[in-house]
């Protein structure tokens, strides 16, 4: 699923490992989400959106458009 | 937000269990009068357990050990287990048919196939009630 996690993370100067630690998931999972190989669960999607102080709709784009 | 409330098993558990399986394997074949086979099979189990324990650079081995478990690795584990079940059932079905062709009753393979399907149906029913 298209998402803006990489951009949001980069804007805050975070590494994948740091974001992974904050989300209590592995670095590989953050990488898989950023590269659209894995669609996170709703709880993780909500946690990511809250962490970046935005909404799930702003972070994830099911219809393929940003 | 916690995304995985499951308490992780200790890292050493899976390697230990795999390696420890070598002991009853050796004992069983020893009792059966084939200690050399027991040593071979037990050695394979021990080697696999040690590989699991020391393979820290491989993501696959880390997942097998349960290191850094999260929702994605659990999903991968489910898919891998499904693949394993599919291969086992396919092999059993093949052995069952081969037994029939050889004129044997194929009872062991048939019973295992029934056990697999009963487990599948039961698990679906229970999971459906719980979800």
N, CA and C atoms of all chains as a GROMACS GRO file, in nm:
protein
  591
    1UNK      N    1   0.084  -0.119   0.000
    1UNK     CA    2   0.000   0.000   0.000
    1UNK      C    3   0.088   0.125   0.000
    2UNK      N    4   0.053   0.216  -0.090
    2UNK     CA    5   0.129   0.341  -0.096
    2UNK      C    6   0.120   0.416   0.037
    3UNK      N    7   0.230   0.475   0.078
    3UNK     CA    8   0.228   0.549   0.205
    3UNK      C    9   0.339   0.652   0.207
    4UNK      N   10   0.333   0.738   0.306
    4UNK     CA   11   0.433   0.846   0.316
    4UNK      C   12   0.522   0.830   0.439
    5UNK      N   13   0.532   0.707   0.485
    5UNK     CA   14   0.611   0.682   0.607
    5UNK      C   15   0.756   0.726   0.588
    6UNK      N   16   0.813   0.692   0.475
    6UNK     CA   17   0.954   0.727   0.454
    6UNK      C   18   0.974   0.879   0.460
    7UNK      N   19   0.884   0.952   0.394
    7UNK     CA   20   0.895   1.098   0.393
    7UNK      C   21   0.876   1.156   0.534
    8UNK      N   22   0.776   1.106   0.603
    8UNK     CA   23   0.749   1.155   0.739
    8UNK      C   24   0.866   1.125   0.832
    9UNK      N   25   0.922   1.007   0.816
    9UNK     CA   26   1.035   0.967   0.900
    9UNK      C   27   1.158   1.053   0.870
   10UNK      N   28   1.184   1.072   0.739
   10UNK     CA   29   1.300   1.151   0.699
   10UNK      C   30   1.287   1.296   0.746
   11UNK      N   31   1.165   1.347   0.740
   11UNK     CA   32   1.143   1.486   0.782
   11UNK      C   33   1.176   1.507   0.929
   12UNK      N   34   1.165   1.401   1.006
   12UNK     CA   35   1.196   1.410   1.150
   12UNK      C   36   1.336   1.360   1.182
   13UNK      N   37   1.410   1.324   1.079
   13UNK     CA   38   1.547   1.280   1.099
   13UNK      C   39   1.559   1.148   1.173
   14UNK      N   40   1.458   1.064   1.157
   14UNK     CA   41   1.458   0.935   1.227
   14UNK      C   42   1.514   0.826   1.137
   15UNK      N   43   1.581   0.731   1.199
   15UNK     CA   44   1.623   0.612   1.124
   15UNK      C   45   1.509   0.510   1.129
   16UNK      N   46   1.517   0.411   1.041
   16UNK     CA   47   1.416   0.304   1.045
   16UNK      C   48   1.419   0.233   1.179
   17UNK      N   49   1.539   0.215   1.232
   17UNK     CA   50   1.552   0.145   1.361
   17UNK      C   51   1.487   0.224   1.473
   18UNK      N   52   1.503   0.356   1.470
   18UNK     CA   53   1.443   0.439   1.575
   18UNK      C   54   1.291   0.436   1.568
   19UNK      N   55   1.238   0.443   1.446
   19UNK     CA   56   1.092   0.436   1.430
   19UNK      C   57   1.041   0.298   1.470
   20UNK      N   58   1.117   0.196   1.432
   20UNK     CA   59   1.078   0.060   1.468
   20UNK      C   60   1.071   0.043   1.620
   21UNK      N   61   1.169   0.099   1.688
   21UNK     CA   62   1.170   0.088   1.835
   21UNK      C   63   1.050   0.159   1.895
   22UNK      N   64   1.017   0.276   1.839
   22UNK     CA   65   0.901   0.350   1.890
   22UNK      C   66   0.771   0.275   1.866
   23UNK      N   67   0.765   0.200   1.757
   23UNK     CA   68   0.644   0.126   1.721
   23UNK      C   69   0.644  -0.016   1.776
   24UNK      N   70   0.754  -0.055   1.839
   24UNK     CA   71   0.769  -0.191   1.893
   24UNK      C   72   0.756  -0.297   1.784
   25UNK      N   73   0.816  -0.268   1.669
   25UNK     CA   74   0.823  -0.368   1.562
   25UNK      C   75   0.970  -0.374   1.517
   26UNK      N   76   0.999  -0.464   1.425
   26UNK     CA   77   1.137  -0.476   1.378
   26UNK      C   78   1.167  -0.371   1.272
   27UNK      N   79   1.297  -0.343   1.254
   27UNK     CA   80   1.338  -0.249   1.150
   27UNK      C   81   1.294  -0.300   1.013
   28UNK      N   82   1.300  -0.432   0.996
   28UNK     CA   83   1.261  -0.493   0.868
   28UNK      C   84   1.114  -0.466   0.836
   29UNK      N   85   1.033  -0.459   0.940
   29UNK     CA   86   0.890  -0.433   0.918
   29UNK      C   87   0.868  -0.289   0.871
   30UNK      N   88   0.940  -0.195   0.932
   30UNK     CA   89   0.930  -0.056   0.886
   30UNK      C   90   0.977  -0.046   0.741
   31UNK      N   91   1.086  -0.114   0.710
   31UNK     CA   92   1.136  -0.114   0.573
   31UNK      C   93   1.032  -0.175   0.477
   32UNK      N   94   0.970  -0.283   0.520
   32UNK     CA   95   0.870  -0.349   0.434
   32UNK      C   96   0.749  -0.260   0.411
   33UNK      N   97   0.712  -0.183   0.511
   33UNK     CA   98   0.598  -0.090   0.495
   33UNK      C   99   0.637   0.022   0.398
   34UNK      N  100   0.756   0.078   0.418
   34UNK     CA  101   0.800   0.188   0.333
   34UNK      C  102   0.813   0.146   0.187
   35UNK      N  103   0.854   0.025   0.165
   35UNK     CA  104   0.871  -0.022   0.027
   35UNK      C  105   0.746  -0.093  -0.026
   36UNK      N  106   0.636  -0.080   0.049
   36UNK     CA  107   0.503  -0.130   0.008
   36UNK      C  108   0.498  -0.281  -0.011
   37UNK      N  109   0.586  -0.350   0.060
   37UNK     CA  110   0.580  -0.497   0.056
   37UNK      C  111   0.491  -0.551   0.166
   38UNK      N  112   0.456  -0.467   0.261
   38UNK     CA  113   0.373  -0.513   0.371
   38UNK      C  114   0.273  -0.404   0.410
   39UNK      N  115   0.148  -0.443   0.420
   39UNK     CA  116   0.043  -0.351   0.466
   39UNK      C  117   0.023  -0.373   0.615
   40UNK      N  118   0.046  -0.270   0.696
   40UNK     CA  119   0.039  -0.291   0.842
   40UNK      C  120  -0.104  -0.315   0.889
   41UNK      N  121  -0.115  -0.374   1.007
   41UNK     CA  122  -0.246  -0.392   1.070
   41UNK      C  123  -0.304  -0.255   1.103
   42UNK      N  124  -0.434  -0.253   1.131
   42UNK     CA  125  -0.497  -0.126   1.169
   42UNK      C  126  -0.435  -0.067   1.295
   43UNK      N  127  -0.408  -0.147   1.400
   43UNK     CA  128  -0.344  -0.087   1.519
   43UNK      C  129  -0.208  -0.024   1.488
   44UNK      N  130  -0.129  -0.090   1.404
   44UNK     CA  131   0.002  -0.033   1.371
   44UNK      C  132  -0.013   0.090   1.283
   45UNK      N  133  -0.107   0.086   1.189
   45UNK     CA  134  -0.130   0.203   1.104
   45UNK      C  135  -0.174   0.322   1.188
   46UNK      N  136  -0.262   0.297   1.285
   46UNK     CA  137  -0.306   0.404   1.375
   46UNK      C  138  -0.190   0.456   1.458
   47UNK      N  139  -0.108   0.363   1.507
   47UNK     CA  140   0.007   0.404   1.589
   47UNK      C  141   0.104   0.490   1.509
   48UNK      N  142   0.126   0.452   1.384
   48UNK     CA  143   0.216   0.530   1.298
   48UNK      C  144   0.157   0.669   1.274
   49UNK      N  145   0.030   0.673   1.244
   49UNK     CA  146  -0.035   0.803   1.216
   49UNK      C  147  -0.029   0.892   1.340
   50UNK      N  148  -0.056   0.835   1.456
   50UNK     CA  149  -0.052   0.913   1.580
   50UNK      C  150   0.089   0.960   1.611
   51UNK      N  151   0.185   0.874   1.583
   51UNK     CA  152   0.324   0.909   1.610
   51UNK      C  153   0.365   1.032   1.528
   52UNK      N  154   0.318   1.034   1.403
   52UNK     CA  155   0.352   1.147   1.316
   52UNK      C  156   0.248   1.259   1.324
   53UNK      N  157   0.160   1.248   1.421
   53UNK     CA  158   0.058   1.350   1.448
   53UNK      C  159  -0.022   1.384   1.324
   54UNK      N  160  -0.069   1.278   1.258
   54UNK     CA  161  -0.154   1.297   1.141
   54UNK      C  162  -0.260   1.187   1.142
   55UNK      N  163  -0.327   1.168   1.030
   55UNK     CA  164  -0.433   1.066   1.024
   55UNK      C  165  -0.389   0.950   0.936
   56UNK      N  166  -0.455   0.838   0.954
   56UNK     CA  167  -0.425   0.720   0.872
   56UNK      C  168  -0.447   0.752   0.724
   57UNK      N  169  -0.552   0.828   0.696
   57UNK     CA  170  -0.582   0.861   0.556
   57UNK      C  171  -0.472   0.945   0.492
   58UNK      N  172  -0.405   1.026   0.575
   58UNK     CA  173  -0.296   1.109   0.523
   58UNK      C  174  -0.169   1.027   0.500
   59UNK      N  175  -0.156   0.918   0.572
   59UNK     CA  176  -0.033   0.838   0.564
   59UNK      C  177  -0.045   0.726   0.462
   60UNK      N  178  -0.161   0.663   0.459
   60UNK     CA  179  -0.180   0.547   0.370
   60UNK      C  180  -0.283   0.578   0.262
   61UNK      N  181  -0.254   0.527   0.143
   61UNK     CA  182  -0.339   0.558   0.027
   61UNK      C  183  -0.378   0.431  -0.045
   62UNK      N  184  -0.497   0.382  -0.011
   62UNK     CA  185  -0.542   0.254  -0.065
   62UNK      C  186  -0.569   0.262  -0.214
   63UNK      N  187  -0.608   0.380  -0.263
   63UNK     CA  188  -0.642   0.389  -0.405
   63UNK      C  189  -0.521   0.418  -0.493
   64UNK      N  190  -0.405   0.419  -0.433
   64UNK     CA  191  -0.283   0.437  -0.511
   64UNK      C  192  -0.245   0.582  -0.537
   65UNK      N  193  -0.331   0.675  -0.492
   65UNK     CA  194  -0.297   0.816  -0.512
   65UNK      C  195  -0.251   0.877  -0.382
   66UNK      N  196  -0.151   0.965  -0.389
   66UNK     CA  197  -0.101   1.027  -0.265
   66UNK      C  198  -0.203   1.122  -0.203
   67UNK      N  199   0.143   0.282   2.089
   67UNK     CA  200   0.041   0.177   2.088
   67UNK      C  201   0.106   0.041   2.071
   68UNK      N  202   0.071  -0.049   2.158
   68UNK     CA  203   0.125  -0.184   2.149
   68UNK      C  204   0.056  -0.256   2.034
   69UNK      N  205   0.132  -0.309   1.940
   69UNK     CA  206   0.070  -0.377   1.826
   69UNK      C  207   0.076  -0.528   1.841
   70UNK      N  208   0.147  -0.576   1.938
   70UNK     CA  209   0.156  -0.720   1.957
   70UNK      C  210   0.170  -0.748   2.106
   71UNK      N  211   0.060  -0.795   2.166
   71UNK     CA  212   0.059  -0.813   2.310
   71UNK      C  213   0.114  -0.949   2.351
   72UNK      N  214   0.145  -1.034   2.252
   72UNK     CA  215   0.192  -1.168   2.285
   72UNK      C  216   0.326  -1.162   2.355
   73UNK      N  217   0.338  -1.237   2.466
   73UNK     CA  218   0.466  -1.240   2.536
   73UNK      C  219   0.563  -1.327   2.457
   74UNK      N  220   0.677  -1.271   2.418
   74UNK     CA  221   0.769  -1.349   2.336
   74UNK      C  222   0.833  -1.464   2.414
   75UNK      N  223   0.854  -1.575   2.343
   75UNK     CA  224   0.924  -1.688   2.404
   75UNK      C  225   1.072  -1.652   2.412
   76UNK      N  226   1.144  -1.710   2.509
   76UNK     CA  227   1.288  -1.681   2.515
   76UNK      C  228   1.359  -1.727   2.388
   77UNK      N  229   1.461  -1.651   2.351
   77UNK     CA  230   1.533  -1.677   2.225
   77UNK      C  231   1.591  -1.818   2.216
   78UNK      N  232   1.631  -1.870   2.332
   78UNK     CA  233   1.701  -1.998   2.332
   78UNK      C  234   1.606  -2.116   2.319
   79UNK      N  235   1.474  -2.092   2.335
   79UNK     CA  236   1.379  -2.203   2.347
   79UNK      C  237   1.375  -2.292   2.222
   80UNK      N  238   1.355  -2.231   2.106
   80UNK     CA  239   1.343  -2.312   1.983
   80UNK      C  240   1.473  -2.386   1.952
   81UNK      N  241   1.590  -2.318   1.955
   81UNK     CA  242   1.714  -2.392   1.931
   81UNK      C  243   1.734  -2.506   2.031
   82UNK      N  244   1.700  -2.478   2.157
   82UNK     CA  245   1.717  -2.582   2.259
   82UNK      C  246   1.627  -2.701   2.231
   83UNK      N  247   1.499  -2.676   2.198
   83UNK     CA  248   1.405  -2.785   2.172
   83UNK      C  249   1.448  -2.867   2.051
   84UNK      N  250   1.493  -2.796   1.945
   84UNK     CA  251   1.537  -2.868   1.825
   84UNK      C  252   1.659  -2.954   1.856
   85UNK      N  253   1.755  -2.896   1.928
   85UNK     CA  254   1.876  -2.971   1.962
   85UNK      C  255   1.843  -3.086   2.058
   86UNK      N  256   1.754  -3.058   2.154
   86UNK     CA  257   1.719  -3.160   2.254
   86UNK      C  258   1.646  -3.278   2.192
   87UNK      N  259   1.580  -3.254   2.079
   87UNK     CA  260   1.508  -3.362   2.011
   87UNK      C  261   1.605  -3.474   1.969
   88UNK      N  262   1.732  -3.438   1.958
   88UNK     CA  263   1.833  -3.537   1.922
   88UNK      C  264   1.846  -3.647   2.026
   89UNK      N  265   1.821  -3.615   2.154
   89UNK     CA  266   1.839  -3.714   2.261
   89UNK      C  267   1.735  -3.827   2.252
   90UNK      N  268   1.603  -3.795   2.250
   90UNK     CA  269   1.506  -3.905   2.235
   90UNK      C  270   1.519  -3.977   2.101
   91UNK      N  271   1.564  -3.905   1.999
   91UNK     CA  272   1.585  -3.969   1.869
   91UNK      C  273   1.693  -4.077   1.880
   92UNK      N  274   1.805  -4.038   1.940
   92UNK     CA  275   1.914  -4.135   1.961
   92UNK      C  276   1.866  -4.252   2.047
   93UNK      N  277   1.793  -4.221   2.155
   93UNK     CA  278   1.746  -4.325   2.246
   93UNK      C  279   1.652  -4.421   2.175
   94UNK      N  280   1.559  -4.366   2.097
   94UNK     CA  281   1.459  -4.451   2.030
   94UNK      C  282   1.526  -4.548   1.933
   95UNK      N  283   1.619  -4.497   1.855
   95UNK     CA  284   1.684  -4.585   1.757
   95UNK      C  285   1.782  -4.681   1.824
   96UNK      N  286   1.837  -4.636   1.937
   96UNK     CA  287   1.924  -4.725   2.014
   96UNK      C  288   1.843  -4.844   2.066
   97UNK      N  289   1.726  -4.812   2.122
   97UNK     CA  290   1.638  -4.919   2.173
   97UNK      C  291   1.598  -5.012   2.059
   98UNK      N  292   1.577  -4.956   1.942
   98UNK     CA  293   1.537  -5.034   1.826
   98UNK      C  294   1.652  -5.109   1.760
   99UNK      N  295   1.771  -5.098   1.819
   99UNK     CA  296   1.884  -5.172   1.766
   99UNK      C  297   1.956  -5.106   1.650
  100UNK      N  298   1.928  -4.976   1.627
  100UNK     CA  299   1.996  -4.904   1.518
  100UNK      C  300   2.059  -4.775   1.572
  101UNK      N  301   2.156  -4.791   1.666
  101UNK     CA  302   2.214  -4.670   1.726
  101UNK      C  303   2.284  -4.579   1.626
  102UNK      N  304   2.337  -4.639   1.518
  102UNK     CA  305   2.407  -4.556   1.419
  102UNK      C  306   2.308  -4.460   1.350
  103UNK      N  307   2.187  -4.511   1.324
  103UNK     CA  308   2.086  -4.424   1.265
  103UNK      C  309   2.042  -4.316   1.365
  104UNK      N  310   2.029  -4.356   1.491
  104UNK     CA  311   1.993  -4.261   1.596
  104UNK      C  312   2.095  -4.151   1.608
  105UNK      N  313   2.223  -4.189   1.600
  105UNK     CA  314   2.330  -4.090   1.608
  105UNK      C  315   2.324  -3.995   1.488
  106UNK      N  316   2.295  -4.051   1.370
  106UNK     CA  317   2.286  -3.969   1.250
  106UNK      C  318   2.170  -3.870   1.259
  107UNK      N  319   2.049  -3.922   1.288
  107UNK     CA  320   1.932  -3.835   1.295
  107UNK      C  321   1.943  -3.737   1.411
  108UNK      N  322   1.990  -3.787   1.526
  108UNK     CA  323   2.008  -3.699   1.641
  108UNK      C  324   2.111  -3.592   1.614
  109UNK      N  325   2.216  -3.630   1.541
  109UNK     CA  326   2.320  -3.534   1.505
  109UNK      C  327   2.267  -3.425   1.414
  110UNK      N  328   2.182  -3.463   1.321
  110UNK     CA  329   2.120  -3.363   1.231
  110UNK      C  330   2.037  -3.265   1.312
  111UNK      N  331   1.961  -3.317   1.408
  111UNK     CA  332   1.877  -3.232   1.493
  111UNK      C  333   1.964  -3.138   1.576
  112UNK      N  334   2.070  -3.194   1.633
  112UNK     CA  335   2.162  -3.112   1.714
  112UNK      C  336   2.227  -3.004   1.630
  113UNK      N  337   2.270  -3.041   1.510
  113UNK     CA  338   2.334  -2.945   1.420
  113UNK      C  339   2.238  -2.832   1.382
  114UNK      N  340   2.113  -2.868   1.354
  114UNK     CA  341   2.014  -2.767   1.319
  114UNK      C  342   1.988  -2.674   1.437
  115UNK      N  343   1.980  -2.732   1.557
  115UNK     CA  344   1.960  -2.650   1.677
  115UNK      C  345   2.074  -2.553   1.700
  116UNK      N  346   2.197  -2.601   1.680
  116UNK     CA  347   2.314  -2.514   1.699
  116UNK      C  348   2.314  -2.404   1.592
  117UNK      N  349   2.279  -2.442   1.469
  117UNK     CA  350   2.273  -2.342   1.360
  117UNK      C  351   2.171  -2.234   1.394
  118UNK      N  352   2.056  -2.277   1.447
  118UNK     CA  353   1.953  -2.180   1.486
  118UNK      C  354   2.006  -2.087   1.596
  119UNK      N  355   2.082  -2.145   1.688
  119UNK     CA  356   2.129  -2.068   1.803
  119UNK      C  357   2.234  -1.964   1.766
  120UNK      N  358   2.319  -1.997   1.671
  120UNK     CA  359   2.433  -1.907   1.643
  120UNK      C  360   2.412  -1.823   1.516
  121UNK      N  361   2.308  -1.851   1.442
  121UNK     CA  362   2.286  -1.777   1.316
  121UNK      C  363   2.222  -1.643   1.341
  122UNK      N  364   2.301  -1.548   1.386
  122UNK     CA  365   2.244  -1.418   1.424
  122UNK      C  366   2.230  -1.321   1.307
  123UNK      N  367   2.298  -1.347   1.196
  123UNK     CA  368   2.294  -1.252   1.085
  123UNK      C  369   2.180  -1.280   0.987
  124UNK      N  370   2.125  -1.399   0.996
  124UNK     CA  371   2.018  -1.435   0.904
  124UNK      C  372   1.882  -1.396   0.960
  125UNK      N  373   1.806  -1.318   0.882
  125UNK     CA  374   1.671  -1.280   0.926
  125UNK      C  375   1.583  -1.402   0.944
  126UNK      N  376   1.600  -1.501   0.853
  126UNK     CA  377   1.517  -1.621   0.860
  126UNK      C  378   1.542  -1.697   0.990
  127UNK      N  379   1.669  -1.714   1.024
  127UNK     CA  380   1.702  -1.784   1.148
  127UNK      C  381   1.654  -1.705   1.270
  128UNK      N  382   1.665  -1.574   1.261
  128UNK     CA  383   1.618  -1.489   1.372
  128UNK      C  384   1.466  -1.504   1.389
  129UNK      N  385   1.395  -1.513   1.277
  129UNK     CA  386   1.250  -1.533   1.286
  129UNK      C  387   1.217  -1.669   1.346
  130UNK      N  388   1.295  -1.771   1.307
  130UNK     CA  389   1.272  -1.905   1.364
  130UNK      C  390   1.293  -1.905   1.515
  131UNK      N  391   1.388  -1.821   1.559
  131UNK     CA  392   1.415  -1.812   1.703
  131UNK      C  393   1.315  -1.722   1.775
  132UNK      N  394   1.237  -1.646   1.696
  132UNK     CA  395   1.140  -1.555   1.757
  132UNK      C  396   1.200  -1.422   1.799
  133UNK      N  397   1.319  -1.390   1.743
  133UNK     CA  398   1.383  -1.263   1.776
  133UNK      C  399   1.310  -1.151   1.702
  134UNK      N  400   1.283  -1.040   1.771
  134UNK     CA  401   1.215  -0.925   1.711
  134UNK      C  402   1.080  -0.964   1.649
  135UNK      N  403   1.010  -1.055   1.713
  135UNK     CA  404   0.878  -1.093   1.663
  135UNK      C  405   0.786  -0.972   1.660
  136UNK      N  406   0.714  -0.958   1.551
  136UNK     CA  407   0.609  -0.856   1.545
  136UNK      C  408   0.499  -0.908   1.452
  137UNK      N  409   0.404  -0.821   1.420
  137UNK     CA  410   0.288  -0.869   1.342
  137UNK      C  411   0.328  -0.921   1.205
  138UNK      N  412   0.430  -0.860   1.144
  138UNK     CA  413   0.472  -0.905   1.011
  138UNK      C  414   0.539  -1.042   1.017
  139UNK      N  415   0.627  -1.061   1.113
  139UNK     CA  416   0.695  -1.190   1.123
  139UNK      C  417   0.596  -1.300   1.163
  140UNK      N  418   0.495  -1.265   1.243
  140UNK     CA  419   0.393  -1.365   1.278
  140UNK      C  420   0.312  -1.404   1.155
  141UNK      N  421   0.281  -1.305   1.070
  141UNK     CA  422   0.209  -1.335   0.946
  141UNK      C  423   0.293  -1.425   0.856
  142UNK      N  424   0.423  -1.394   0.848
  142UNK     CA  425   0.512  -1.479   0.768
  142UNK      C  426   0.518  -1.619   0.825
  143UNK      N  427   0.518  -1.627   0.958
  143UNK     CA  428   0.520  -1.759   1.024
  143UNK      C  429   0.395  -1.838   0.990
  144UNK      N  430   0.278  -1.770   0.990
  144UNK     CA  431   0.153  -1.839   0.954
  144UNK      C  432   0.161  -1.890   0.810
  145UNK      N  433   0.209  -1.805   0.721
  145UNK     CA  434   0.217  -1.845   0.579
  145UNK      C  435   0.314  -1.960   0.560
  146UNK      N  436   0.427  -1.953   0.630
  146UNK     CA  437   0.526  -2.060   0.619
  146UNK      C  438   0.471  -2.191   0.675
  147UNK      N  439   0.397  -2.180   0.785
  147UNK     CA  440   0.336  -2.301   0.843
  147UNK      C  441   0.232  -2.359   0.749
  148UNK      N  442   0.158  -2.273   0.682
  148UNK     CA  443   0.059  -2.319   0.584
  148UNK      C  444   0.129  -2.394   0.470
  149UNK      N  445   0.238  -2.337   0.423
  149UNK     CA  446   0.314  -2.402   0.316
  149UNK      C  447   0.366  -2.538   0.362
  150UNK      N  448   0.416  -2.542   0.485
  150UNK     CA  449   0.465  -2.669   0.540
  150UNK      C  450   0.352  -2.771   0.546
  151UNK      N  451   0.235  -2.730   0.593
  151UNK     CA  452   0.121  -2.821   0.601
  151UNK      C  453   0.080  -2.870   0.464
  152UNK      N  454   0.080  -2.781   0.366
  152UNK     CA  455   0.041  -2.818   0.230
  152UNK      C  456   0.137  -2.923   0.174
  153UNK      N  457   0.266  -2.900   0.193
  153UNK     CA  458   0.366  -2.995   0.142
  153UNK      C  459   0.351  -3.131   0.212
  154UNK      N  460   0.332  -3.129   0.343
  154UNK     CA  461   0.318  -3.254   0.418
  154UNK      C  462   0.195  -3.332   0.373
  155UNK      N  463   0.081  -3.263   0.358
  155UNK     CA  464  -0.043  -3.331   0.318
  155UNK      C  465  -0.030  -3.384   0.175
  156UNK      N  466   0.034  -3.307   0.089
  156UNK     CA  467   0.055  -3.353  -0.049
  156UNK      C  468   0.142  -3.478  -0.051
  157UNK      N  469   0.249  -3.476   0.030
  157UNK     CA  470   0.338  -3.592   0.036
  157UNK      C  471   0.264  -3.713   0.092
  158UNK      N  472   0.183  -3.690   0.196
  158UNK     CA  473   0.106  -3.800   0.254
  158UNK      C  474   0.008  -3.858   0.153
  159UNK      N  475  -0.059  -3.770   0.079
  159UNK     CA  476  -0.154  -3.817  -0.022
  159UNK      C  477  -0.081  -3.900  -0.128
  160UNK      N  478   0.037  -3.855  -0.166
  160UNK     CA  479   0.116  -3.930  -0.264
  160UNK      C  480   0.156  -4.066  -0.211
  161UNK      N  481   0.200  -4.069  -0.085
  161UNK     CA  482   0.239  -4.197  -0.024
  161UNK      C  483   0.119  -4.289  -0.008
  162UNK      N  484   0.003  -4.232   0.024
  162UNK     CA  485  -0.121  -4.310   0.039
  162UNK      C  486  -0.156  -4.375  -0.095
  163UNK      N  487  -0.151  -4.298  -0.202
  163UNK     CA  488  -0.183  -4.352  -0.334
  163UNK      C  489  -0.080  -4.457  -0.376
  164UNK      N  490   0.048  -4.427  -0.347
  164UNK     CA  491   0.154  -4.523  -0.382
  164UNK      C  492   0.134  -4.655  -0.307
  165UNK      N  493   0.090  -4.645  -0.181
  165UNK     CA  494   0.064  -4.767  -0.103
  165UNK      C  495  -0.048  -4.847  -0.169
  166UNK      N  496  -0.151  -4.777  -0.216
  166UNK     CA  497  -0.260  -4.844  -0.285
  166UNK      C  498  -0.213  -4.914  -0.410
  167UNK      N  499  -0.127  -4.848  -0.486
  167UNK     CA  500  -0.074  -4.908  -0.610
  167UNK      C  501   0.008  -5.033  -0.578
  168UNK      N  502   0.081  -5.028  -0.464
  168UNK     CA  503   0.163  -5.144  -0.426
  168UNK      C  504   0.080  -5.256  -0.364
  169UNK      N  505  -0.048  -5.234  -0.349
  169UNK     CA  506  -0.134  -5.337  -0.290
  169UNK      C  507  -0.134  -5.338  -0.140
  170UNK      N  508  -0.080  -5.231  -0.078
  170UNK     CA  509  -0.081  -5.222   0.070
  170UNK      C  510  -0.207  -5.148   0.115
  171UNK      N  511  -0.235  -5.157   0.246
  171UNK     CA  512  -0.359  -5.091   0.292
  171UNK      C  513  -0.343  -4.940   0.312
  172UNK      N  514  -0.221  -4.893   0.326
  172UNK     CA  515  -0.197  -4.749   0.339
  172UNK      C  516  -0.260  -4.687   0.463
  173UNK      N  517  -0.281  -4.770   0.563
  173UNK     CA  518  -0.355  -4.726   0.681
  173UNK      C  519  -0.288  -4.609   0.754
  174UNK      N  520  -0.156  -4.618   0.768
  174UNK     CA  521  -0.085  -4.512   0.840
  174UNK      C  522  -0.100  -4.379   0.768
  175UNK      N  523  -0.079  -4.380   0.636
  175UNK     CA  524  -0.090  -4.255   0.560
  175UNK      C  525  -0.234  -4.204   0.561
  176UNK      N  526  -0.330  -4.297   0.545
  176UNK     CA  527  -0.470  -4.257   0.547
  176UNK      C  528  -0.509  -4.197   0.681
  177UNK      N  529  -0.464  -4.260   0.789
  177UNK     CA  530  -0.497  -4.210   0.923
  177UNK      C  531  -0.436  -4.071   0.945
  178UNK      N  532  -0.314  -4.051   0.896
  178UNK     CA  533  -0.250  -3.920   0.910
  178UNK      C  534  -0.323  -3.814   0.828
  179UNK      N  535  -0.370  -3.853   0.709
  179UNK     CA  536  -0.447  -3.759   0.628
  179UNK      C  537  -0.578  -3.721   0.697
  180UNK      N  538  -0.644  -3.820   0.755
  180UNK     CA  539  -0.768  -3.791   0.829
  180UNK      C  540  -0.738  -3.700   0.947
  181UNK      N  541  -0.630  -3.730   1.020
  181UNK     CA  542  -0.592  -3.647   1.135
  181UNK      C  543  -0.567  -3.503   1.091
  182UNK      N  544  -0.497  -3.488   0.978
  182UNK     CA  545  -0.468  -3.353   0.927
  182UNK      C  546  -0.597  -3.280   0.895
  183UNK      N  547  -0.689  -3.346   0.826
  183UNK     CA  548  -0.813  -3.278   0.786
  183UNK      C  549  -0.902  -3.249   0.906
  184UNK      N  550  -0.907  -3.344   1.000
  184UNK     CA  551  -0.987  -3.319   1.122
  184UNK      C  552  -0.930  -3.200   1.198
  185UNK      N  553  -0.798  -3.194   1.207
  185UNK     CA  554  -0.734  -3.081   1.274
  185UNK      C  555  -0.767  -2.950   1.203
  186UNK      N  556  -0.763  -2.953   1.070
  186UNK     CA  557  -0.792  -2.835   0.991
  186UNK      C  558  -0.934  -2.786   1.015
  187UNK      N  559  -1.029  -2.879   1.004
  187UNK     CA  560  -1.170  -2.843   1.020
  187UNK      C  561  -1.198  -2.796   1.162
  188UNK      N  562  -1.140  -2.866   1.260
  188UNK     CA  563  -1.161  -2.828   1.401
  188UNK      C  564  -1.104  -2.689   1.429
  189UNK      N  565  -0.984  -2.666   1.378
  189UNK     CA  566  -0.920  -2.536   1.399
  189UNK      C  567  -1.003  -2.424   1.335
  190UNK      N  568  -1.054  -2.449   1.214
  190UNK     CA  569  -1.138  -2.348   1.148
  190UNK      C  570  -1.262  -2.319   1.232
  191UNK      N  571  -1.326  -2.426   1.281
  191UNK     CA  572  -1.448  -2.408   1.359
  191UNK      C  573  -1.421  -2.329   1.487
  192UNK      N  574  -1.314  -2.367   1.557
  192UNK     CA  575  -1.281  -2.300   1.684
  192UNK      C  576  -1.242  -2.154   1.659
  193UNK      N  577  -1.158  -2.133   1.558
  193UNK     CA  578  -1.114  -1.996   1.529
  193UNK      C  579  -1.232  -1.910   1.484
  194UNK      N  580  -1.324  -1.971   1.409
  194UNK     CA  581  -1.441  -1.897   1.363
  194UNK      C  582  -1.528  -1.854   1.480
  195UNK      N  583  -1.539  -1.940   1.581
  195UNK     CA  584  -1.618  -1.904   1.700
  195UNK      C  585  -1.550  -1.793   1.780
  196UNK      N  586  -1.417  -1.797   1.782
  196UNK     CA  587  -1.343  -1.702   1.867
  196UNK      C  588  -1.323  -1.567   1.802
  197UNK      N  589  -1.346  -1.558   1.671
  197UNK     CA  590  -1.316  -1.430   1.605
  197UNK      C  591  -1.443  -1.357   1.564
   0.00000   0.00000   0.00000
